[in-house]
Amino acid sequence: MKTLKRFSTKIIDDVFTDEISFFKPKFEVHYDTYVKRLWEANPELHKILKSAADLEAARDGLFSYLEMAERKIFAVDNDLHILEKATVREGIRAFKSIIGPVNEYRTGVSALKILWNLSQNKREDIKTEVSVGFLMEFINLFRSVIGQSNIYLENGEVKKHIPDFLKLEGHDAAQVRTGILDELGSTVKKYFKKYPSGLEDEVITWRKENKTKILHYFGGNEADWDDYLWHLKHVISDSKPLLDLIELTKNQKKAIEKANLNKIPFGITPYYLSLMDSKISIGYDHAVRAQVIPPKKYVDSMSEHREERDTFFDFMGEHDTSPQDLITRRYPFVSILKPFNTCSQICIYCQRNWEIERVLDPKAAASREQVNSALAWFDKHKSIGDILITGGDPVVMKDSQLERILDILAQKKHIYRIRLGTRTPVVLPMRWTDNLIKIAAKYHDPPRREIAVVTHFEHPYEITPESLEAVQKIRKAGISVYNQVVFTVENSRRFELAKLRWDLKSIGVDPYYTFNMKGKEETQQYMVPIARILQERKEEARLLPGLDRTDEPVFNVPKLGKNHLRSWQDHRLVMILPNGSRVYEFHPWEKNIAPIPPYNYIDVPIYDYLEEMAARGENIRDYRTIWFYY
């Protein structure tokens, strides 16, 4: 196995910072440094591995050690803090799973074998190059099983103790506690300032200037801006208007041009373009741009597999969960109806990018015969009561087309909820005309039937006076608005998603789901480790009031449906791959109801994610607890 090299701004005794490489290195950190750190993290484990005559002896030694370590934390004289003991238990559980023979068999990988060969200095026997990310996983796992996670203190073990405010009583206790809470609140607010929304005065001023330029460019006026049909008529589908109106990088320009050349769907509404900063150096609009401007890897992958995209990019296996054209079903009471196969603009990491031919495709609307057949299908399956109309974006259809579908569904007595899955409140808020509101309200008839809007705000920067107005019009009709956010590298910085929740609630949108990104090859660079979602939920969202954190973090199991990420009983870590990726076994939502097989998922390496955060200027110490979320 060849020696790897990584870079760092400085070499200090801190495993959370000096393992992160930057673009302008001052020092080289050699692979052997990481191996040395690994053995220093837990000398006893090193001793067991090094003294083992073979792999099975190493396995037996580790299991015995872990069982003894688990017993120790239940001892009366164990001085670790009870919360640190919980971390130890979780680390032990993950470690046992990783070295279990059945998981080696199922994944075809043995992390234990790699560790044993490293301990024996038999690097020539390691067939696959082992990454720094792999070593970092085990450095932290080795530490966790002995109560040295450093979650609660910067160094050393966290001992049993009672906080000062619990030793006091009455106002004295409350005042000490208040000081702690004030400090926490101030810290959160400092982070929030990093992520302005489009409701802030300065941002509104910039965007008025953008709107003026865009209207002038397309020969429009103020009245046109309020007309959604004008925006649809001027959807941007090539690079020229972008180059004329905002700064683009050379790579962004090339990617758009290659997408056009290879007929890969690309489109941006003039309104959404107005949300982009005119200069790249401003940098607040990174998530806005990332939604619609395709990266090179995406375009290359879509181009390479264009002829087979119907199957290659169908991560969720919708071909196998569609009992009828336009219908998808994974649950007893819920079904998806897809009458319209395009959008007002194209999101790069759309789950259904394999279906959409082009932005505002004139052939996107299903025929009346297809729609009638799909609607009739519901008459034969009366356990289904909740219909999600999605696509594409059904709200981009003509009012008459949408109303006809709502009218037919409303006549079916077993249907008690109709959801409209639409991004128009975000990318085309002027679509919510008085007439559209009137149509939706006509079929909103509680308690007999509910109409709900499910939208997709991805970042605080997308929240604007226009989206506020659209949401409030919907809400005044008695219709609830929910948000499904996809957790990506573009909104995953510390408290970035917490700020989104905060701003969503301010305009009347309820956070609903936080989706782990689909494991699609073409959008790998957007993906975030599952551990980061769990960390965000436990450490950032947890500080918000309950009404602000109503969303649920979920993983969508292909062909089956949503798995709740907060539940240990619904997933488990089963292996660490040589490149540092974690392999998770996800159980189906039917667990405890029906014996459906689990699904193994290969995550993106935590180390690679942290490198990306470092490259974006993040302080990696802020993320140091990520390793202990399994």
Sequence and secondary structure as in RCSB ss.txt:
>XXXX:A:sequence
MKTLKRFSTKIIDDVFTDEISFFKPKFEVHYDTYVKRLWEANPELHKILKSAADLEAARDGLFSYLEMAERKIFA
VDNDLHILEKATVREGIRAFKSIIGPVNEYRTGVSALKILWNLSQNKREDIKTEVSVGFLMEFINLFRSVIGQSN
IYLENGEVKKHIPDFLKLEGHDAAQVRTGILDELGSTVKKYFKKYPSGLEDEVITWRKENKTKILHYFGGNEADW
DDYLWHLKHVISDSKPLLDLIELTKNQKKAIEKANLNKIPFGITPYYLSLMDSKISIGYDHAVRAQVIPPKKYVD
SMSEHREERDTFFDFMGEHDTSPQDLITRRYPFVSILKPFNTCSQICIYCQRNWEIERVLDPKAAASREQVNSAL
AWFDKHKSIGDILITGGDPVVMKDSQLERILDILAQKKHIYRIRLGTRTPVVLPMRWTDNLIKIAAKYHDPPRRE
IAVVTHFEHPYEITPESLEAVQKIRKAGISVYNQVVFTVENSRRFELAKLRWDLKSIGVDPYYTFNMKGKEETQQ
YMVPIARILQERKEEARLLPGLDRTDEPVFNVPKLGKNHLRSWQDHRLVMILPNGSRVYEFHPWEKNIAPIPPYN
YIDVPIYDYLEEMAARGENIRDYRTIWFYY
>XXXX:A:secstr
    EEEES   S TTTTT   SS SEEEEHHHHHHHHHHH HHHHHHHHH SSHHHHHHHHHHHHHHHHHHTTS
TT  B HHHHHHHHHHHHHHHHHT HHHHHHHT  HHHHHHHHHTT GGG  S   HHHHHHHHHHHHHTTT   
SSSSSS  B    HHHHS HHHHHHHHHHHHHHHHHHHHHHHTTS  TTSHHHHHHHHHHHHHHHHHHT  HHHH
T HHHHHHT B SHHHHHHHS   HHHHHHHHHHHHTT    B HHHHTTS SSTTT TTHHHHHHHS  HHHHH
HHHHTGGGHHHHT TT GGGG SSTTEE  SSSEEEEEEE   SS  TT TTTTT  STT TT B  HHHHHHHH
HHGGG TT  EEEEEES GGGS HHHHHHHHHHHHT TT  EEEEE  HHHH GGG  HHHHHHHHHT BTTTBE
EEEEE   SGGG  HHHHHHHHHHHHTT EEEEEEEE TTS STTHHHHHHHHHHHHT EEEEEEE    GGGGG
G   HHHHHHIIIIIGGGS GGG   EEEEEETTTEEEETT GGGEEEEEE TTS EEEEE  TTTTTS    EE
EE   HHHHHHHHHHTT  GGGGGGGGG  
